[in-house]
């Protein structure tokens, strides 16, 4: 009888340990599921925040690019108008002896005495510099907009 009691006690302990093991597994599974749900929620929130920032940066970059393109278009229009105005100027003479030797008729820094080819070159050179400046300003503005 004592032996039967010990066997029953051992079986009860084994069953108790087994049930404890199962219950502990359920608790751990629930804790893991809770952590995974929290992680998924935090990740979705972080992704949403990142997407919002990214969209803002993209919108800013597009606006900066539109502004740069407008500046370049205005520069190109000014260049075309300047070149059209220079068409009435005479060409540079082929013979250097025909060049004026004194700048007596020079009217300041207007470039009014420049030959057509020289004026067109300088106007184009100035337009290139303006385009490069617009591109540089675009680059700096986009770089600075990301840091905000």
Secondary structure, 3 states (H helix, E strand, C coil): CHHHHHHHHHHHHHHHHHHHHHHHHHHHHHHHHHHHHHHHHHHHHHHHHHHHHHHHHHHHHHHHHHHHHHHHHHHHHHHHHHHHHHCCCCCCCCCHHHCCCCCCCCCCCCCCCCCHHHHHHHHHHHHHHHHHHHHHHHHHHHHHHHCC
